């Protein structure tokens, strides 16, 4: 898979790997290169139809990224 840099940040294709409800937020695992885990509001799951799986494009503002060590 290819990624490209745009004014909106880094953008790359992925596929929804898992959607887990965690109280007032939802954790979405996006399988791709690179793979990411994003926390979104429950309304975003419905709006973006993330619970149906499928392909999507990920866009990330570098200043909004938090990295956790395994």
C-alpha positions in Angstrom: 0.0 0.0 0.0 1.1 3.6 -0.7 0.8 6.6 1.5 1.0 10.2 0.5 1.5 13.5 2.4 -1.1 16.2 1.9 -1.9 19.5 3.6 -4.4 17.6 5.8 -1.6 15.3 7.1 -0.6 11.8 6.2 -3.2 9.8 4.2 -3.2 6.1 3.5 -5.6 3.2 2.7 -6.7 0.7 5.3 -9.4 -1.8 6.3 -11.4 -1.9 9.5 -10.0 -4.8 11.5 -12.0 -4.4 14.7 -14.4 -2.1 16.5 -14.6 -2.2 20.3 -16.9 -0.2 22.5 -15.1 1.3 25.5 -17.7 3.2 27.5 -18.1 6.7 25.9 -15.6 6.0 23.1 -15.0 3.4 20.5 -11.6 1.9 19.6 -11.2 1.1 15.9 -8.3 -1.0 14.6 -7.3 -0.1 11.1 -5.3 -2.7 9.3 -2.9 -1.3 6.7 0.6 -0.1 6.3 1.0 1.4 8.9 -1.6 -0.2 11.1 -3.2 2.2 13.6 -5.7 2.1 16.4 -8.0 5.2 16.6 -10.4 6.2 19.3 -13.6 7.8 18.0 -16.9 9.0 19.3 -19.8 6.4 19.0 -21.6 8.7 16.6 -18.6 8.5 14.2 -19.1 4.7 14.0 -22.6 5.1 12.7 -21.8 8.1 10.5 -18.8 6.4 8.8 -20.3 2.9 8.9 -17.2 1.6 10.6 -19.0 -1.4 12.2 -19.6 -2.8 8.6 -15.8 -3.3 8.1 -14.6 -2.6 4.6 -12.0 -0.3 3.1 -11.3 3.3 4.1 -8.8 6.1 3.9 -7.0 7.2 7.1 -6.0 10.8 7.5 -3.9 11.9 10.5 -2.7 15.3 11.7 0.9 14.6 12.9 0.3 16.9 15.9 -2.7 14.8 17.0 -0.8 11.5 17.3 0.0 9.8 20.6 2.4 6.8 20.5 2.3 4.1 23.2 5.1 1.5 23.6 4.0 -2.2 23.6 
